[in-house]
Every structure is written in structure tokens, then in C-alpha cells.
Amino acid sequence: MQERETFPKINIKPNYRGYNIDILSAIESRAMTVAQIKSRVTPMTYQVTWEKLPEDYPLPDEPVESTSHPLLAAALRDNLEFIGLLTTKSLVGSNLGICATVNGQTIVKAPDWFYVPKVFPLDPPQARRSYTPGVEGEIPVIVMEFLSATDGGEYSSRPIYPYGKLWFYERILQVPIYVIFEPERGNLEVRQLRSGSYQILDANTEERYWIESINLYLGVWYGTKADRTGYWLRWWDANGNLLLWGGELLEQERQRVEKLESYLRSQGIHPEQIL
């Protein structure tokens, strides 16, 4: 009688499919050798197609997790407008569904923030209900998720439907940069796609990360904007200069005008009389 292999505790890797009730039963009953079981398991494959969602497609209606999240997203967009990275041919999305059809099933993930350099513009007054790469523009070059107390999916590598967020961005969309930010503590992780999988990047000496696709550094800044005081994500240029928000630029200009007026008065000139 042929001696069977000793059965250790078997964990089938999550990136495999093809095992069925018969194989699972065989594992439990020790009726098959390890080699026989492996021969029945085939690698998981993904057939990804890009199909625009129908107008009446029911999108997930998930509430915003925190009042901070919209403010963080708006602040990131603010700078891109001022330096010309946000035009009619680009797209910034916040809680906007990114769609793909995987093995015939429609997948929709709505990151807290993402940026696409080139999209096909919509004719006004049309607005996007979702975004499908391939048919509407390029793959996002950067996707961000903001952690909250109810965090549960930002690190998920679930390889089967409906797919974890990290897995979807890494394996399905293949987004070059994936950012996970914890606003309450200011923790920031930046992952870069290398050889098909995400690798965590190291920050520079200023604790900032170079995002090559948009030629900017990303880092954490503590301060006040609008009615929120706390940690923010901000952009720095290639020379290490902090990019100012619109409100900061206005305040800077106001101070410049006040100094000029003060100087004119010191010279006996009344600014209000100058046309």
C-alpha cells in the first residue's frame, strides 16, 4: 500500500481558485494527498474590461465617515487648481466611484480622493456619477484613503468579489501610488506599484514623499484651515516650497497691500487718493 503524505494544517492561498466542495471534503477526510489537492487548484485569473455604467445603475450610498474627510479632500484639490494641474482635461474625485468589470462582474470603489491627469471632458452641464478608466480617460495616478474609527477596508487584500480596496487598486486598476492617511494622528503611508505589487515608500529627511507623476512632494502639516485644526495632507514643490492654499494666498496679498499702504502714508501719500 502506498504511504500517504502526512497532512499538516492546510491553508489554501487566497490568490487561488478552483477548489470545490469535493476538494474541501477531501481535505477534511484526509482522502487526498497534498500533491493531489494542489493539482486540482488553478491560479486565479482576472479578465478586466472597461464598461461605462448605465445612467440608472444603483451606486453605493455610503455616508461620509467623518466631517474632516471632505475638508481634507478639498484642501488637496485647492493647490492643484492654482498650479494648473486641474483642467477640463483632468479629474479630481472625492467619494466618486471608480468602476471596472472583472470576470463579468461590475466593481465600484469610491476612494476618498484620486487624481487622473487626462480624461475625456464632458459637455456642460453634464456631471459624472462615476468614472470608468479606459472609456472615460486614464487610470488614476494616485488614490487616497483616509482612515477613521470605523476603518475596515483600506488595507484589505481580499482577492475575490467584491475585492478589497488595496487589492482592487493594486491588481485590478494598477494605480501607481496608493496613499493611506490617518487624520487623527497624522500617520501617512505611501505605497508605490513595483513589479505588480505595492511597496511602502520611505519618506525623505523632511518626512515627505516624492510623487513623480505630478512632480510634487506629499507630506503632513499641522494647523488650521476653515473650522478644522489638526493634521492635513499638503503639497510641496520640487524645491521644497510649501504650496499655499487659496485663503493663504489672499492673506499674503492682504498683508503685502497693508505694508505698501503703510509705506505710502509714511511718505505723506494717502493711498485712498491714488486712482
C-alpha positions in Angstrom: 0.0 0.0 0.0 1.3 3.4 -1.0 2.1 5.5 2.0 0.3 8.8 2.1 1.8 12.2 2.9 1.3 13.4 6.4 -1.3 16.2 6.4 -0.2 19.4 8.1 -2.8 22.1 8.6 -3.5 23.3 5.1 -4.1 27.0 4.2 -5.0 27.5 0.5 -3.6 30.7 -0.7 -6.2 33.4 -1.3 -4.9 34.0 -4.8 -6.1 30.6 -5.9 -9.5 29.4 -7.1 -10.9 26.2 -8.5 -11.3 24.3 -5.2 -14.9 23.0 -4.7 -16.9 21.1 -2.1 -15.3 17.8 -3.2 -11.8 19.1 -2.6 -12.7 20.7 0.7 -14.3 17.4 1.8 -11.2 15.6 0.8 -9.1 17.9 2.9 -11.2 17.3 5.9 -11.3 13.5 5.4 -7.6 13.3 4.5 -8.7 11.3 1.4 -6.2 13.1 -0.9 -2.5 13.8 -0.8 -1.2 17.3 -0.7 0.1 16.9 -4.2 -3.3 15.7 -5.5 -5.1 18.7 -3.9 -2.6 21.1 -5.4 -3.2 19.6 -8.8 -6.9 20.5 -8.6 -6.3 24.1 -7.7 -5.7 26.6 -10.5 -4.3 30.1 -10.3 -6.9 32.9 -10.2 -7.1 35.0 -13.3 -8.8 38.3 -13.9 -10.4 39.4 -17.1 -10.7 43.2 -16.7 -12.9 45.2 -19.1 -13.9 48.8 -19.0 -17.7 49.4 -19.5 -19.3 52.7 -18.6 -22.1 52.3 -16.1 -25.7 52.8 -17.3 -27.2 56.0 -16.1 -29.7 54.1 -13.9 -27.0 51.9 -12.2 -27.6 52.0 -8.4 -24.4 53.3 -6.9 -23.5 52.6 -3.3 -24.9 55.2 -1.0 -22.4 55.2 1.9 -22.4 58.1 4.3 -19.2 60.2 4.7 -17.3 58.7 7.6 -16.1 62.0 9.1 -16.7 65.7 8.7 -12.9 66.0 8.3 -12.8 63.9 5.1 -14.5 66.4 2.7 -12.2 69.2 4.1 -9.1 67.1 3.6 -10.1 66.3 0.1 -11.0 69.9 -0.8 -7.6 71.1 0.6 -5.7 68.7 -1.7 -7.7 69.9 -4.7 -7.1 73.6 -3.8 -3.4 73.6 -4.7 -3.8 71.7 -7.9 -6.1 74.3 -9.3 -3.6 77.1 -8.5 -0.6 75.4 -10.2 -2.5 74.3 -13.3 -2.7 70.6 -12.7 -6.5 70.6 -12.7 -8.0 71.5 -16.0 -11.0 70.4 -18.1 -8.9 67.5 -19.3 -8.1 66.2 -15.8 -10.1 64.9 -12.9 -10.1 65.0 -9.2 -12.6 62.8 -7.5 -13.7 62.5 -3.8 -16.0 59.6 -2.9 -16.7 59.2 -6.7 -17.0 55.6 -7.8 -14.2 54.2 -9.9 -15.6 51.3 -12.0 -14.2 48.2 -13.6 -15.8 44.9 -14.9 -13.9 42.0 -13.5 -14.8 38.5 -14.8 -18.1 39.8 -15.9 -19.0 41.5 -12.5 -19.2 45.2 -12.1 -16.9 46.6 -9.3 -17.3 50.1 -7.9 -14.9 51.6 -5.3 -15.1 55.2 -4.1 -11.8 56.4 -2.7 -11.6 59.4 -0.5 -9.5 61.2 -3.1 -8.0 60.5 -6.5 -6.4 62.3 -9.4 -6.4 61.5 -13.2 -4.2 63.6 -15.4 -6.2 63.0 -18.7 -9.9 62.3 -19.1 -12.3 63.0 -21.9 -14.1 66.2 -20.9 -17.9 66.2 -20.5 -20.1 68.7 -22.3 -21.6 71.2 -19.8 -23.8 70.9 -17.8 -23.1 67.2 -17.6 -21.7 65.8 -14.3 -20.0 62.5 -13.6 -21.9 60.0 -11.5 -18.9 57.6 -11.7 -15.6 57.2 -13.5 -14.6 54.2 -15.7 -11.0 54.2 -16.9 -10.4 53.1 -20.5 -13.6 54.6 -21.8 -13.5 57.9 -19.9 -9.8 58.5 -19.6 -6.6 57.2 -18.0 -6.1 55.1 -14.9 -5.7 57.4 -11.8 -2.1 58.1 -11.0 -2.8 58.5 -7.2 -5.6 57.2 -5.0 -6.0 58.1 -1.3 -8.0 56.7 1.6 -8.5 58.5 4.9 -8.7 56.2 7.9 -11.4 56.7 10.6 -12.5 55.0 13.8 -14.7 52.6 11.7 -11.8 51.7 9.4 -12.1 48.3 7.9 -11.3 48.1 4.2 -8.3 50.3 3.3 -5.8 47.5 3.9 -8.0 44.7 2.6 -6.3 42.3 0.1 -9.4 40.2 -0.5 -8.8 38.7 -3.9 -12.3 37.6 -4.7 -15.5 39.6 -5.4 -16.2 42.2 -4.2 -12.4 42.6 -3.7 -10.6 44.5 -1.0 -9.7 48.2 -1.7 -5.9 47.6 -1.6 -6.3 44.6 -3.9 -8.5 46.5 -6.3 -6.2 49.4 -6.6 -3.1 47.2 -6.9 -4.1 44.3 -9.0 -7.2 45.4 -10.9 -6.7 49.2 -11.6 -2.9 49.1 -11.1 -2.8 52.6 -9.6 0.9 53.7 -9.4 0.5 55.4 -5.9 -1.8 54.4 -3.1 -1.9 56.7 0.0 -3.4 55.8 3.4 -3.7 58.7 5.8 -4.9 58.7 9.4 -6.1 62.3 10.1 -6.4 62.0 13.9 -2.8 61.1 14.4 -1.2 62.3 11.3 0.1 58.9 10.2 0.9 58.7 6.5 1.7 55.6 4.4 2.6 55.9 0.7 2.7 52.7 -1.5 4.2 52.6 -5.0 3.4 49.9 -7.5 6.6 48.0 -8.4 6.5 44.8 -10.5 2.8 44.4 -10.0 2.6 44.8 -6.2 2.7 47.7 -3.7 5.9 48.6 -1.8 5.8 51.0 1.1 8.0 54.1 0.3 10.4 55.7 2.7 10.0 59.5 3.3 12.8 61.9 2.7 14.6 63.8 5.6 11.7 66.2 5.7 9.2 63.4 6.1 7.8 64.0 2.6 7.2 61.7 -0.4 8.0 62.5 -3.9 5.1 61.8 -6.3 6.7 61.7 -9.6 3.6 61.6 -11.8 2.6 65.1 -10.6 6.1 66.4 -9.7 5.2 67.3 -6.2 6.1 66.2 -2.7 3.3 65.0 -0.4 3.5 65.4 3.4 1.7 66.0 6.6 1.2 69.6 8.0 -0.4 70.6 11.3 -2.5 73.7 11.5 -5.9 75.3 10.9 -8.0 75.7 7.8 -11.6 76.7 7.8 -13.1 75.4 11.0 -10.7 72.4 11.4 -7.4 72.3 13.4 -5.4 69.2 13.0 -3.3 67.2 10.6 -3.6 67.8 6.9 -2.1 66.4 3.7 -0.2 69.1 1.8 1.8 69.5 -1.4 5.4 70.9 -1.7 7.1 71.7 -5.0 10.3 70.2 -6.2 12.4 72.8 -4.4 10.7 72.0 -1.1 8.4 75.1 -1.0 5.0 74.6 0.6 2.2 75.3 -1.9 -0.2 77.8 -0.4 -4.0 77.4 -0.3 -6.2 80.0 -1.9 -7.0 81.5 1.5 -3.3 81.7 2.4 -2.5 83.5 -0.8 -5.3 86.0 -0.2 -4.0 86.6 3.3 -0.5 87.0 2.0 -1.7 89.5 -0.6 -3.6 91.4 2.1 -0.5 91.8 4.2 1.5 93.0 1.2 -1.1 95.7 0.5 -1.2 96.8 4.1 2.6 97.2 4.2 2.5 99.2 0.9 -0.2 101.5 2.3 1.8 102.0 5.5 4.9 102.9 3.5 3.0 105.4 1.3 1.5 107.1 4.4 4.9 107.4 5.9 5.9 109.3 2.7 2.9 111.7 3.1 0.9 109.9 0.4 -2.7 108.9 1.1 -3.3 105.5 -0.7 -7.1 106.1 -0.9 -6.4 109.2 -3.0 -4.5 107.3 -5.6 -6.6 106.3 -8.6 
